[in-house]
Structures are given as structure tokens and as C-alpha cells.
């Protein structure tokens, strides 16, 4: 049995990486015991997670085991020494979670998107001192995310943590949820006292990019990782594709480069922002490569249909629109014009 990890002390001084692991959903006593016992053998795992109530997009899916699973979580927590946490979305959930001495709660992305729901939870938790982990809302709205913190803080909750789980985006590929790394970095800039955990499972949505995403989060100085782990992921009732076994989690952790914690000084913030620029530059290169590939395909169609490569009216319209849009985004006209002229030249060259 591990010595019990003190979540509150960690929040007050997050000087080591916090690793939270456990199944997406608590499905049975056997499943949660098997998973938790294996996770407890990994010294890096400090907190056990498990969904008791699951918000599903459509009805008739598995919406969680409910109250029945809370005593299982409580029992395995006592056996392993791992504090346990679960998601709450209603005041009734809060009441039951407190009844079974849940060590920490998290607020899901869909709940954070609704200020009325957040306020109900904040009111239900008033007078308690339980740690609250707040996921980013589904939409990329940092004000909405910060608003959730303000509501819990106003109710007297002081041990608050952010969970970055990515944002819904039709162009999220290869992710399930676009990480939009600049948003958690901006949250840290505005509120450096709030630790940030990265939920790589919900960002990725699949197992094959978990490790590279975890490493990127670590490079950006996340304070911790939340990873969904299941004793038999292929049979999981929810989010099977993004869960990994405890053994695979162990292997993944062994290959990660975990940076030492740093204070929130100017050098630290500069390093974060420089890393962010590196990541954006990488994405820009990938987008440019995709654009060039499409330009080549357009060139083939023009040749087959005996069309001129240069479509001057379209080019003038494109350039004008980009310059105007750039101005609205705070970009200088000269910069936008020069960049797109170079891109257009490359496009013409590819089509000749």
C-alpha cells in the first residue's frame, strides 16, 4: 500500500508532476479493483480517476454505474493508498460523492460550458474544502473557463486545478479535440497560481499518439497528466480507443522526458512561449505542405481542361480578402502581402 498522496498540499506547491490515471468509466467492482491494483504498482501514479456518472452524447449508451460504484472506489482507495476522484455534474452527484468521501472532484467540459450548471455545483460545494479540477469548456473560450474558477472561488473553494482536455474543432485531426496549446498557456499567464493538468486521453482520442502528446505537454511545462487506463481497454464500455493498460502506461512513462518543475518567473514564461512558437511553426509547415499538395492537384485539372495557370481575378480577390482579414487579426498589411505572394508564387511554379 502506498502512503496516501495529499492532493491539497500538491496544489499549494505543485513541484512534482502529478499523474492521475484510471478508467474512463467504473464498470464493475472487478474492473476497477484490477485496474487500480495494477496502477498502484506504478510509483508515478498518485491519484486514481474513474467516471461514476458519464454524460453521453446520445441516449441508451452506458451512462455510468452510478452510486453503486462509489463504495468500490472508496474500498480500493483504502487498499492501495491512492486518493480517488470522479466527475460531478449535478448537486445530487456532489452530495453522493461527499457521502463516500471522494478525495477530489472534476467538472467536465460540457458542464463548464454552462454557467448555470457551474453555479449550482459551486453552491452545492460551498462550505467544503475539497479539491476541484476544472476542465476547459468544449468551445475555445478562455473567459468561460476562467468564469468557472471564479464561481468556485466565490463559494469558498481554494484548492482549484485546471484540466486542459482540448477543444472541439472540425479541423482537429489527428486529435479528437484540438489541443490549442496557446489557450492553457494564456490561462497560466493570467493566473500563474493555478496548476494545469493535461488530459492527453481526451485530446488524442486514440492510443497511437498519446506518447507524443504527453511529451509535448511536458515540454510546455504542464503540472501533470491525466491518462485513462483500463485493465482491458478493448472491452471498455466508454472511450475504448483512447484507454491503455497499466502495463502500456508503464512503458509510455519510461520513455517520457519529465522536466524538473520551475518557478513562474520571466525565464519560465519565455520558455513556454518559445516552445509554443515552435509548435505553431511545425503546424504551419504541415499546413503549407498540405496546401502545396492541393495546388499541384489543381494544376493537373487546369492542364486537363486547357485552362491558364494564372487566374488573375481570383488571385486579386484572395489577396485583398487575406489582407483585410489580417488587419482584423492585428497583422500588418505588408506581412500578409509578402507571405501570400510567396505562397502564390510557389503555387504557380507547381502548376506550370
N, C-alpha and C positions, 0 to 999 in steps of 0.2 A: 504493500500500500504506500502511495506517495504521501509526503507531507502536503497538507492542503494548501493550495495556492491562494493568496489573498488578492482578489481582484481589485479591491478598493485601493490597497497600497500601491498596486501597479499603476492604476490610473493617476494617482498622485505623483508617481515618479516612474514613468514608463521607460526605464533604462535598459530593458531587455526585450527581445522580440517575444510577443505574446502569440502563441499558436493555439487556435481554437479548432477542434476537429470533432466530427461525429456525423451521424447520418442526416440526410435531408429530413426524413420523417422517422419518428419512432413507430415501428410497425408491429412489434411483438416483444415480449419480455426476452425471449431467446435472442432475437436480433440485436437489441440494444445492449444486452449483457455481453454477448460475444464480441461485438464491435468495441465496446468500452473497455473490456478487459485487455484486448489487443492494443488499443490506443494507449492505455495506461503504462504499457511496457516501453513506450517511446518517451524518453525524458523531455523531449522538446514540447510535447503536448501538455498544456497547462489547464485547459478548460474543455469540458465535454459539451457539445451542442446537440440538440435534437428537436425537430419540429413536432410539437404535440398537436397543434392546430395548423392546417395547411390551407391557405387561400388558393383556390383553384380557378382557372380562367373559365372553365365550363362546369356545369353541374354533373353529378353522377361519378365524378372521379374520387379518388381517395383523399378525403379532407382531414386526415389525421385521426389518430387513435383517441384523442380527447383525454379527459381526466384520468381514464384508466392507466395511461402511460406515465403519469406524474409520480406515483409511488415507485414504479420501476426505476425511473431516473434517480429518484431520491435514494433508493437502495443501492444501486450500482455506484452512485457518487460516494456513498459512505464506505463501500467496499474498496474502491480504487483510490479514494482521496481526491478525485477530480471534481472540482466545483462544476455545476451544470447550469445551462442556460437554455431558454426557449423563447419563441416568438409569441407576443401577445398582440391582439388586435381589437379587443373589446374589454370593457371594465370587468365583465364576467371572467374573462381569461386571467386578468390581473388578480382577481380575488382567489381563484383556484391556484394560481402559481404561488402566491404568497402563503396559502394554506399548506402547501407542500414544501415550503422553504427553498424555492428556486433561488440560486445564488445570484443570477443576473438575468436580465430580460433584453430581448432586442425587438425593435419596432421595424416592421417590414416596409419595403419600398412603396407598396400600394397604400399602406396606412399613412405613411409620411406625406403622401401626395394629397391627403385630405385633412386640412387643418381642424375640422370639426372632430374627426376621429382622434387626432393627436391630443386635442384639448381634453377630450373625455378620458383618455388614458392618463394624462398629466393630473387631472382632477382625482382619478381613482388612486394614483400613487402618492398623492400629497400626504406628508407625514411619515413617509418611509424614506429609507436611505439606500435603497437597492440600486446597484449599478445599472444604467440604461445605455444600451448600444443602439444607435440610431442609423439606419441605412439611408442612403441617399434616395430621394424620390425617383420614380421611373423617368420623369422628364428631367432634362439637364437644367435644373433651376436651383442655383445655389441659395437664393433667397428663401425658397421653400424649405430647403434643408436646414438653413440657419434658423428659420422660424420654429422648427420643431425643437431645436435645442433651447430656444428662448422660452417656449411654453413649459418644458420640463423644469428649466431653471427657475421659472417664476413659481412653480409648485414646490420648490424647495429641494429638488433633486440636484446634487452636486457632483456625483460621480458619473459623468457622461462621456461617451466614446462614439466616434463616427465610424460607420462601416461603409466603405466605398465598394459598391457592387455593380457599377456600370449603369449605363442609361440606354433605354430603348431607342433604336435608331435603325431605319430601313437600310442604312449603309454600314451596319455594324461588322460585317464579315472581316476576319474569320471568327469574330467573337459572337457570343449570344447577346451580350449587352456591351455597347461601345464603352471602353473604359474612360475616355475623355479625361486623361490624366491631369489636364490643366485645372479641372474643377476641384478635386481634392487638394491640389497644391494651393489653389486660391483660398480654400477653406482654412488651410493651415496658416496661410499668410494673415488672414483676417483674425483667426482665433488660434494662435500657436499653443495655447494651453490644452486644446482638445486632441487627445490621441486619435490616430486614424488607423483602422484595421482594413485590410484589403480582402474582400471576399472573392478570391480568384475563381471559385466554382461557378458563381453566377455570372461573372464576367465572361468566362470561357464557354460554358455550356457543353463542353466536351473534355475528355481526358487528355487528348494529344497535345494541347497547348497549355496545359496547367503549369508545367515547369517553367517555360519561358516567360509566362505571365507573372508567375511568382517572383522570378528573378528581376523582372522589370520593376515590380512593386518594391522589392528590396532595394534596388538601385535608386529608387525615388524616396528612400528612407521611410517606408511605411513602418508603423509601430507594431504591426502584427499581421497575421494571416488567418483567415477563416477558410477552412477546407472541408468539403463534405466527404466523409469516409464511411463506408458501409462494408460489412463482413462479406456480402455477396452482391455487389453493385448491379450485376446484370438482372437480378431478380427484384431490384428495388421498386417500390410502388410509386415513387416520385423521383423525377430527375435522375434516372438511372445513368444516362450518358455522361454526366459530369462528376459522378462519385467514383472514388478509388478505394481499394482495400487498404487496411492499415499497413500491410507489407509494402504495397506500392508507395504509400505515403512515406514510409521509412526510407525507401530508395530515393525518392524525389528529394527529401530533405537532405540526404547525404551529399547531393550534388549541387545544392544551392550555396551561393556565396552570401553569407549573412554578415552584414556590416555592423560594426560597433555603433551604438547609439551616440548621437551628437547633440549638443545643446542647440537651441534655436537662435543662434547668432547669425550675423550677416554672412559669414562664410558658408554656413549650413544652407541658408536660403538661396545663396548664389549657386551652390552646387545642385540643389534641387531644380532651379530654373534652367541651369545649363543642361542638365540631364533631360529635362522636358523639351528643350530645343532640339537636342539630339534625336529624341523620339519623333518629334514633329518632322524633322528633316528626313528621317527614314521613311515616314509615311508619305511625305511629298515625293520622294524618289519613286516609291511604289506607284503612286497616282500618276506621275509623269510617264512611267513605263506603260501603264495601262492606257493612258491617253494616246501615246505614240502607236501602240498596237492597233487601237481603233482607227487612227489616222491612216495607217497602212491599209486597213480593210476598205476604208473609204476610197483610197487611191485605186484599188483594184476595181471597185464598182464604177468609178469615173472612166477608167480605161475601157472597160467592157461596154460602156454606153457612150463612148466618144465625147466625154464632157471635159471642159477645161479644168485644169487643176486649180487655178486661182479663181475663186468665186468672190470678186471684189466687194459686191454689195453686202454679202453675208459677213465678210471679214470686217468691214467698216462698222456694221451693226454690232458684231460681237465685241470689238474693241471699245466702242462707245459705251456699251452696256457694262462691261467689266470696269471701265474707269469710273463710271457713276456709282456702281456697287462698291468699288474700292473706297471711294470717298466716304460713303456712308459707314464703312467699317474702319475709317480712320487711316487709310493708306494714301500715300502721296500719289498724285496722278502720274508723275514721272516714273515711279517704281512700277506701277501696274502696267503702264505702256511699254516700258522696256522689257519686262518679263514676258508679256504676251506677244510682243514682236519676235522675241527669240523662240518662243514656243511655236508660233505660226510659221517661222522660217523652217524649223525642224519638220513641221507637218508637211510643208510644201516639198521639201527635199525628199521626204519619204514617199510622196505621191508621184514624183516625176519618174 
